[in-house]
Amino acid sequence: MDDALKARPIVDTYHADRLSVVSSDFHLDRVRFVFERVFPDKVVEFREADYLDTRSPEERERLLAHEARELQSLRERGESIVGGALKVDSWQRPGSLSKHS
């Protein structure tokens, strides 16, 4: 979420209409959720990079469980639960791109 929120003012400054976002395969659902909310007025293209196949079964399970928890938090509360709460809609409030408790 932090990347999307920090990218918003840059994208606005340069008046970009289209974005390409690349993320790990296990992370793409959450990335899509966040970028579609932070950039509702832009055309956003998503590409995944293979990663899960390089991990052990235990690591894959851990990563997927983490992503499921984070995506659920975003859907239910609109905020990330890792490293303090980042609000998915904070880009709409100038000066509010910092972490919230």
The 8 nearest C-alpha neighbors of each residue, nearest first, counted from 0:
[[1, 3, 2, 33, 4, 87, 85, 30],
 [0, 2, 4, 3, 5, 85, 6, 96],
 [3, 1, 5, 0, 4, 6, 7, 34],
 [4, 2, 6, 0, 5, 1, 34, 7],
 [3, 5, 1, 7, 6, 2, 90, 0],
 [4, 6, 2, 3, 7, 1, 8, 96],
 [5, 7, 3, 9, 4, 8, 2, 10],
 [6, 8, 10, 4, 9, 5, 11, 3],
 [9, 7, 11, 10, 6, 12, 5, 4],
 [10, 8, 12, 6, 11, 7, 13, 5],
 [9, 11, 7, 13, 15, 8, 12, 14],
 [12, 10, 14, 8, 9, 13, 7, 15],
 [13, 11, 9, 10, 14, 8, 15, 7],
 [12, 14, 10, 11, 15, 9, 8, 16],
 [15, 13, 11, 12, 10, 16, 9, 17],
 [16, 14, 10, 13, 17, 11, 18, 41],
 [15, 17, 41, 42, 14, 18, 40, 10],
 [18, 16, 42, 41, 15, 43, 19, 44],
 [19, 17, 43, 44, 42, 20, 16, 41],
 [20, 18, 44, 43, 45, 21, 17, 46],
 [19, 21, 45, 44, 46, 18, 22, 43],
 [22, 20, 46, 47, 45, 19, 48, 23],
 [21, 23, 47, 27, 48, 24, 26, 46],
 [22, 24, 48, 26, 47, 25, 50, 49],
 [23, 25, 47, 48, 49, 27, 26, 50],
 [26, 24, 23, 27, 63, 51, 62, 50],
 [27, 25, 23, 24, 29, 28, 30, 22],
 [26, 28, 30, 24, 29, 25, 22, 31],
 [29, 27, 31, 30, 26, 32, 25, 70],
 [30, 28, 32, 31, 27, 70, 26, 33],
 [31, 29, 27, 33, 32, 28, 34, 26],
 [30, 32, 28, 34, 29, 33, 35, 27],
 [33, 31, 29, 30, 35, 34, 28, 36],
 [32, 34, 30, 36, 31, 35, 37, 0],
 [35, 33, 37, 31, 36, 38, 32, 30],
 [34, 36, 38, 39, 33, 32, 37, 31],
 [37, 35, 33, 34, 39, 38, 32, 87],
 [36, 38, 34, 35, 39, 33, 90, 3],
 [39, 37, 35, 40, 41, 36, 34, 7],
 [40, 38, 35, 36, 41, 37, 34, 42],
 [39, 41, 38, 42, 16, 37, 35, 36],
 [42, 40, 16, 38, 39, 17, 43, 18],
 [41, 43, 17, 18, 16, 44, 40, 38],
 [44, 42, 18, 17, 19, 41, 45, 20],
 [43, 45, 19, 18, 20, 42, 46, 17],
 [46, 44, 20, 19, 21, 43, 47, 31],
 [47, 45, 21, 20, 22, 48, 44, 19],
 [46, 48, 24, 22, 23, 21, 49, 27],
 [47, 49, 23, 24, 22, 50, 46, 21],
 [50, 48, 24, 23, 51, 47, 52, 53],
 [49, 51, 53, 52, 23, 24, 48, 54],
 [50, 52, 53, 54, 59, 49, 25, 24],
 [51, 53, 50, 54, 49, 55, 59, 56],
 [52, 54, 51, 50, 55, 49, 59, 56],
 [55, 53, 51, 52, 58, 59, 56, 50],
 [54, 56, 58, 57, 59, 53, 52, 51],
 [55, 57, 59, 58, 60, 54, 61, 51],
 [58, 56, 60, 55, 59, 61, 54, 62],
 [57, 59, 61, 55, 60, 56, 54, 62],
 [60, 58, 56, 62, 57, 61, 51, 54],
 [59, 61, 57, 63, 58, 62, 64, 56],
 [60, 62, 58, 64, 59, 63, 65, 57],
 [63, 61, 65, 59, 64, 60, 58, 66],
 [62, 64, 66, 60, 65, 61, 59, 67],
 [65, 63, 67, 61, 66, 62, 60, 68],
 [66, 64, 62, 68, 63, 67, 61, 69],
 [65, 67, 63, 69, 68, 64, 70, 62],
 [66, 68, 64, 70, 65, 69, 71, 63],
 [69, 67, 71, 65, 66, 70, 72, 64],
 [68, 70, 72, 66, 71, 67, 79, 65],
 [71, 69, 73, 67, 72, 68, 29, 66],
 [70, 72, 74, 68, 69, 73, 75, 67],
 [73, 71, 69, 75, 70, 74, 76, 78],
 [74, 72, 77, 78, 70, 71, 76, 75],
 [73, 75, 71, 72, 77, 76, 70, 78],
 [74, 76, 72, 73, 71, 77, 78, 70],
 [77, 75, 78, 73, 72, 74, 71, 79],
 [78, 76, 73, 87, 74, 86, 75, 72],
 [77, 79, 86, 73, 85, 76, 87, 84],
 [78, 80, 84, 85, 81, 73, 69, 72],
 [79, 81, 84, 83, 69, 78, 82, 72],
 [82, 80, 83, 79, 84, 69, 85, 78],
 [83, 81, 80, 84, 79, 85, 98, 100],
 [84, 82, 81, 100, 80, 98, 85, 99],
 [83, 85, 79, 99, 80, 78, 100, 98],
 [84, 86, 98, 79, 78, 99, 87, 83],
 [85, 87, 78, 89, 88, 77, 84, 79],
 [86, 88, 77, 78, 89, 85, 33, 37],
 [87, 89, 86, 90, 91, 37, 36, 77],
 [90, 88, 91, 86, 92, 95, 87, 96],
 [89, 91, 88, 92, 4, 96, 37, 93],
 [92, 90, 89, 88, 93, 95, 37, 96],
 [91, 93, 89, 90, 95, 94, 88, 96],
 [94, 92, 95, 91, 90, 96, 89, 8],
 [93, 95, 96, 92, 97, 90, 89, 91],
 [96, 94, 97, 93, 92, 89, 90, 98],
 [97, 95, 89, 94, 90, 4, 98, 5],
 [98, 96, 95, 99, 85, 94, 89, 86],
 [97, 99, 85, 84, 83, 100, 96, 86],
 [100, 98, 84, 85, 97, 83, 86, 95],
 [99, 84, 83, 98, 85, 86, 82, 80]]
